[in-house]
Amino acid sequence: MKIYNNLSDFKKLDNAIVTIGTFDGVHFGHQKIIKQLVEKAKANHGESVILTFFPHPRMIIDPENQDLKMINTINEKAEILESLGVDHLIITPFTRDFSNQLPEDYIKNTLVDNIGTKHIIIGYDHRFGKDRSGNLSDLKSAGLHYGFTVEEIMEQDIHDVAVSSTKIRQALLEGDVSLAKDYLGYPFSIFGRVIKGDKIGRTIGFPTANIFVEETYKLIPGDGIYAVTVEMGLESEKSEVGSQKSEDNLLDNSTSQRSTLNFQLSTFKGMAYIGQRPTINGMTRNIEVNIFDFNQEIYGQDIKMNFLKFLRHDVKFTGLEALTVQLQKDKEATLDYFNSVSK
């Protein structure tokens, strides 16, 4: 999949099959529409194009509202869309100037002149242009003039998409990552960088990696303890035998083996914590993970946490000793979960 961060970077296609939307979560409802798009493109010997917007239009139109949180970051969304077989993803910067285009200008400039749309799959309630005054009827009329066809997504499908997105966000805020996974079709995840904490966890036998999520618009699940898997690229030393020699190796033909540094994606089990650490009177909301059977220093490392099961709510304990006892129970519950799903 080719990704474009601006319409001006996109080279107009001869036969673009297009859909438009934010597709936050890229859940089952979205996937149905995207599958329809990809299949239509193949059947018509065209190329599938998704036009999406960043930041989310509501962040620009209503900047005072800080309540909108997204299930996916833009990079997470792109990764999922690529896995679904989309050919092109155009990430259009959403600005007030862009939103103030007249509907007819938006159709001509964006869909026709920039993209080369021959067929567009769109919802019955799709609105666009200044004051959201453009609608499906306008698209169909323009299609007759410019030579593209319009395929309407059924009302029930649009309803299912909206309901699913709402339920996913609500489930995550309540900590119900299992229900969110049922709607998404994949585990909800957080991607962030490991930063230094106060190292209290290691003093009680449960060292944690503190995670910093750069994207402030990313939705974070409700406070509590979760069973998770952690993915990271670890540097490893690999001995290669009989491989093509490097330039340095050509100086010493007696060398039959050489060591090279490789980054390999590794996955670990663990338990994550989200909360303000009330037992030690914490003042900020933290995201931490205790990675099982792991003792490497990974400060500055980017990691991905997949949330699989909610274990318990965050509570304040009488002290570190009581917290340690509970963490041991949490670890046992996490291991029991992994054992149950592996059977």
N, C-alpha and C positions, 0 to 999 in steps of 0.2 A: 504494500500500500504506500502510495506517495502522499506526503503531508505538506500542505502549503499554509504558511502563517499569514497570508494576505491574498486577496483576490488578484492583485497585480502580479503575483508569482505564478499564477496558474495559466497554462497555455490552453487556449480554447480548443475543445474537442469537436470532432466531426459528428459524434453520436453519443452525447452524454445523457445517461439515465440518472435522474437526480431526485433526491429527497432532502428535506430541510428540517432541522430541529435541534434542540439542545441535547436530547438523548441522555439525560443524566441517569446514571446507573446502568444503562444499556441492558435493561432487564428483559424478561421473557417477552413482554409486550413490544418493546423496541425491537427485539431480535426477530420477531415475526415480520415486522415492517422491513427490516434490513434484509432478511432472507428474500422477501418479495422483490426488493430492489436489485439484489445480486442476480436472482434468477431471471428477472426481466432483461437485465443488461446482457446476460449470456444468450438468451433466446433471440435478442435483436442485434447480436454482434456489436454491442456497444460497450461502454465503460461506466461502471457505477460510481456515482459521485455523491458524497454527503457534504452538505453545506451546514456548518454549525457556527456558533458565535461564542466569542470570549472577549471580555467577561460576559456572564449571563446578562441578558437584556435588563432584567429587573434590578441588577446592581447599578446600572447606569441611569435608568429611568427613575428609580427610587433609592438613591444612594444613602438616605438616612436610615433605611431599614437594614439593620445588621442581622436580622433573623434568618435570612436565606443561607442555608448551608447545602453544599453539593455532595452527592454520594460519591462521585468521581472527581478527581482532578482532571485537567485537560489531558495530561499525559496518560493517566490510567484509562481514560475514555478511548484515546487513540489506540492503545494496546489491544483493548477488547474489540474495537471495530476492525482492526487489522485481522484478528483471529477469525472474524466472520466473513472474510473474503472481499471486503470493500476495496475498490481500486484506488479511489482518490478521496482524501479528506481535506476540505478547505476550512481552515479556522479563521473566520473573519473577525477582525477587531470590531467590537460593537461600540459605536460612539453615538453621541447625540446627532451629529451630522448625518451619519448613516441612517439613523432611525427617522430622520426628517425628510428623507427622499419621498417624492410623490410615488404612489404605487406603480404608475406607468413607467417612471424613470427606473425604479428598482427592477422591474421586469426586463426592460430593455438593456440596462447597463450590466446588471448582475447575471441574470439567467440566460439572456440571449448573447450579448456581446462578449462577456467574460467567460462564461462556462460553455456555451454552445448547446444548450438544453434542447433535446429532441423529445423527451418524455419526462414528466415529473409526477412523482407519487407523493400525495399530500393529503393532510387531514381536512375533513369537511369544514372545520372551524378555524383553519389557518388564517391568520391575519398578518398583514405586512404593510410597510410604508408609513408615512406620516399619520400620527394618531391612530395607527392600526386600521386605517380606512380601506386597505385592499383586502379582497376576499377571494374565495374559490371561483366565483362567477367572473371576476376580473381576470383571473389566470386563464380560464377557459376562453374568454373572448380574445385575450392577447395571443393565446395559442393558435387560434384561427388565423391571426394576422402574421405571426412570426414563424408558424410551421412547427409547433410542438404540441404534443398531446398531453392531457391531464388525466391522471388516474386517482380517484378519490378513495382514501382510506375510510373504511366503514366506521360509522358512529360508535358501534359497540367496541371496536378495536381501540379507538381513541379514548373511550371511557375507561377501558381496561388499563391502558397505559397510565392515565392520570391517577386512577385508583391505586394501581400498583406502586407508583412513585410515592404517593402519600403514605401508603402502608409501610413501605420500606423505610422511609425516613422516621416514621413514628416508632417502628420496631427497633431501629438502631438507637434512638434516643432513650428507649426503655430498656436497652441492653439485650433485646431478643434477636441475637445475631443468627439464630437458627431459622427463624421465620424470614428474616431478611434474605438469607441464602436461598430459601424456597422460592422467593419471588425473583431474585437476581439470576439464579441458575449457577451461581458461583459464590465462594465465600467473600464477604466484605473484607476489604483490606485497608491498611494504612501504610504509607510509604514515608519514611523520614530518616533523619540523620541521628546517629548516636552522639549524645553530648555528655559532658561530665555532670554528675550529680553530687550529692553529699556523701555517698558511699555508705549510708547507714545499712543498706541491705546486706552488704558483705560482712558486716560485723555480727549479723545474726544468722549467717549461713545461707542467705538468699540474695546473692548479688544480682543487681538488675541493670539493664541497659536503659538509659533514659532517652526517649525519642522526641526529637524536635520536628514537628510538621510545619514546613515553611508556608504552605498554602492556608491562609487564615479562613478561606471559604470552605475548607474541607470539613464535612460532618464527622464529629467524633462521637462514638457510642456513649451510652450512659455510664456513670461511675460504677465500678465493680471489678470483679476478678473474672478472667476469661481463659479458656483453653485456646491456644493459638499454635500456629506453625510460623516459623521465622525463616525467611529466605534471605541469603546474602552471598555475595561473591567473595570467596576467601582465596587469598594468595597461597599457592601450594607449589612445591618444588617437584618437578617431574623429570625423570630420567628418560631420554629418548635414545633408542638404539636403532642404528641403520637409517636414520633420517638424513635429509639433506644437510650437509655441513654448513655452518655459518662462515662468514668471511674470516673470523678469528680462527675457526677450526681448520681452515685450509692451511694455516701456518703450521699445523701439527697433525700430520696425517696418521700419527700413531694413536690419536684419540678416537676411540670407538663409541664413547658415551659422552653426553654433555647434559648439563642440567639447565633447565630454563624455568623461569617463573611463569606460572599460569594462574589465571583467575577462574575458579570453578564455582558454579552456583551450588550452594549447599542448603539443605533444609533441616531445621531442628524443631523439636517439640518444646513447648514452654507454656508458661502462664503469664498473662499480661494483667497489669493493674492500671486503672484509670481513676483518678480522684485527687483530692487535696491532702491526703495522708493525715487524717484527723488525729491519729494516735500520737503523732509528734507535732501536732498543731501546725500543720503545713498551711501556707498562705496562697499557694498557686496550684492550679490543676496540672497534674503530671500524667504522662504516659510512660509506663515502664514495663519491661518484660524480663522475667527470669527464664533464661534459656537453659534447658536441661542438658547435662553432660557436655558443658562448654565452659572453657576457662581462658579464652583468648581476650586480649585487649582490642577493642574494636571502636575506640573513639574516632569520630569523623567518618565512620563507615555508614553507607546508606543501606538500610534494611527494609524489608517488607514483612508486615505482620498480617496473617490471615486469621480472622476471628471465626472460631468454629462453635464454641458453646459458652454460654453465660453460666458461671458457677455460683456467684453470690454477690450481694450488694456490698458496698463499702460501709464499714462500721468503725466506730472508735473503740479501741481496746484500752484496758487499764494501764498497759505499758508494753514495752518491747517483748517481754517474756510471753505474755498472753498472745501478742501478735505472732510471735515465732511458732507457737503451738498451732495457731490457726493456719498459718502458711504451710505448715507440714501437712495438715489435713487437706488444704487446697491442692497441694502437689499430688497427694494420693488420689484425690477426686479427678484431677486432670489426667493422671496416668490411667485410671480406671476408664475414663472416657476414650482415650486413645486405644486401649485394649479392646473396648467394646466395638469400636468401628473397624478394627483390623480383623475381626473374626469373620 
